[in-house]
Amino acid sequence: MILTLMPAYGRDYKSKKALVEDFEAGKDFAVVGYGGSGYTSRSELIAQGHREVKVRYKQGRQVTVLKLPKREPVAVVPTSSLPSEIVEACRKGAFLDSTALAVINRECKGKDLTTLGDSWSYTLRHKGSSEEIVQIWEDA
């Protein structure tokens, strides 16, 4: 069953882009419909195993379906804080060695990435209109 959500605490969105930015940022959304109640966030939905959710916006008149990953990244780093050669390598999908991981580790505010050894991967994503982020994932 796909959960249906609405913006919480009186928020509403005029655009899908604004909705997605707040959802990705971890803002709370109200669970509505079929036995649902309370508030939830993206990270809670992922932890509960949800793969997608429906979200209503524009005063409930529009609906969008948002896909959820199987897990959260262990670290997220803005590309603006990384050396240009690492950013370019990410844009090309190139292999990042342990030296690049050490540089990323210095800039991230999350888990100590050096404990991952060789079992990690990365994705480069756009966040907002111009900001790029590198997400570090622990391989299963």
C-alpha positions as CSV (number, residue, x, y, z in Angstrom):
1,M,0.0,0.0,0.0
2,I,1.3,3.4,-0.9
3,L,1.0,6.0,1.9
4,T,-0.5,9.4,1.1
5,L,1.1,12.4,2.7
6,M,0.3,16.1,2.9
7,P,2.6,18.9,4.0
8,A,2.5,19.3,7.8
9,Y,2.0,22.2,10.2
10,G,0.0,24.3,7.7
11,R,2.7,24.3,4.9
12,D,1.6,24.0,1.3
13,Y,3.5,24.0,-2.0
14,K,2.7,25.7,-5.3
15,S,5.3,23.6,-7.2
16,K,6.5,20.0,-7.2
17,K,10.1,21.3,-7.1
18,A,9.6,23.1,-3.7
19,L,7.8,20.1,-2.3
20,V,10.6,17.7,-3.4
21,E,13.3,20.1,-1.9
22,D,11.6,20.1,1.5
23,F,10.8,16.3,1.4
24,E,14.5,15.6,0.6
25,A,15.6,18.0,3.4
26,G,13.7,15.9,5.9
27,K,10.7,18.1,6.7
28,D,7.7,16.5,8.4
29,F,4.6,15.5,6.4
30,A,1.2,14.4,7.7
31,V,0.1,10.8,6.9
32,V,-3.5,10.9,5.6
33,G,-6.0,8.2,4.5
34,Y,-6.4,4.5,5.2
35,G,-5.7,4.2,8.9
36,G,-2.8,6.7,8.6
37,S,-2.2,9.4,11.2
38,G,0.6,11.4,12.6
39,Y,3.7,12.8,11.1
40,T,6.6,11.3,9.2
41,S,9.7,12.2,7.3
42,R,11.7,10.8,4.4
43,S,14.2,9.1,6.6
44,E,11.5,7.4,8.7
45,L,9.7,6.2,5.6
46,I,13.0,4.7,4.2
47,A,13.7,3.0,7.6
48,Q,10.2,1.5,7.5
49,G,10.8,0.1,4.0
50,H,8.5,2.3,1.9
51,R,9.6,2.5,-1.7
52,E,7.3,5.3,-2.8
53,V,4.7,7.7,-1.4
54,K,2.0,9.9,-2.8
55,V,2.2,13.5,-1.8
56,R,-0.7,16.0,-2.2
57,Y,0.1,19.7,-2.7
58,K,-1.5,22.9,-4.1
59,Q,-4.1,22.7,-1.4
60,G,-4.6,19.0,-2.0
61,R,-5.5,19.4,-5.7
62,Q,-2.3,18.0,-7.1
63,V,-0.7,14.6,-6.4
64,T,2.8,13.4,-7.1
65,V,4.5,10.1,-6.5
66,L,7.9,10.2,-5.0
67,K,10.3,7.2,-5.1
68,L,12.4,6.3,-2.1
69,P,15.8,4.6,-2.0
70,K,16.3,1.3,-0.1
71,R,18.6,3.1,2.3
72,E,20.0,6.5,3.2
73,P,23.5,7.6,2.2
74,V,26.1,7.5,5.0
75,A,27.4,11.0,4.0
76,V,26.3,13.9,1.9
77,V,28.9,16.6,0.8
78,P,28.3,19.7,-1.3
79,T,30.5,19.8,-4.3
80,S,31.4,23.4,-3.6
81,S,33.5,22.2,-0.7
82,L,35.5,19.7,-2.8
83,P,38.4,20.1,-5.1
84,S,37.5,20.6,-8.7
85,E,39.3,17.4,-9.8
86,I,37.2,15.2,-7.5
87,V,34.0,16.9,-8.7
88,E,35.0,16.4,-12.3
89,A,35.7,12.8,-11.7
90,C,32.3,12.4,-10.1
91,R,30.6,14.1,-13.0
92,K,32.4,11.6,-15.3
93,G,31.4,8.6,-13.1
94,A,35.1,7.8,-12.6
95,F,36.5,5.5,-10.0
96,L,37.4,7.4,-6.8
97,D,40.4,6.0,-4.9
98,S,41.1,6.1,-1.2
99,T,42.8,9.5,-1.5
100,A,39.6,11.0,-2.9
101,L,37.6,9.4,-0.1
102,A,39.9,10.9,2.5
103,V,39.4,14.3,1.0
104,I,35.6,13.8,1.0
105,N,35.8,12.5,4.6
106,R,37.4,15.7,5.8
107,E,34.5,17.7,4.3
108,C,31.6,15.5,5.5
109,K,29.9,15.9,8.8
110,G,28.7,12.3,9.1
111,K,30.2,8.9,9.6
112,D,33.9,8.3,9.5
113,L,34.2,7.1,5.9
114,T,37.6,5.6,6.4
115,T,35.8,2.7,8.2
116,L,34.1,1.7,4.9
117,G,37.3,0.2,3.4
118,D,36.6,-0.8,-0.2
119,S,32.8,-1.3,0.3
120,W,31.4,2.1,-0.8
121,S,30.1,3.8,-3.8
122,Y,28.9,7.4,-4.6
123,T,26.3,9.2,-6.6
124,L,26.3,12.8,-7.8
125,R,23.0,14.5,-7.5
126,H,21.5,18.0,-8.1
127,K,20.0,19.6,-5.1
128,G,18.0,22.6,-5.9
129,S,18.6,24.6,-9.0
130,S,22.4,24.9,-9.0
131,E,23.8,23.0,-6.1
132,E,25.4,19.6,-6.6
133,I,26.0,17.0,-3.8
134,V,28.0,13.9,-3.6
135,Q,26.3,11.1,-1.7
136,I,28.4,8.3,-0.2
137,W,26.7,4.9,0.1
138,E,27.9,1.9,2.1
139,D,27.7,-1.2,-0.1
140,A,25.7,-4.1,1.2
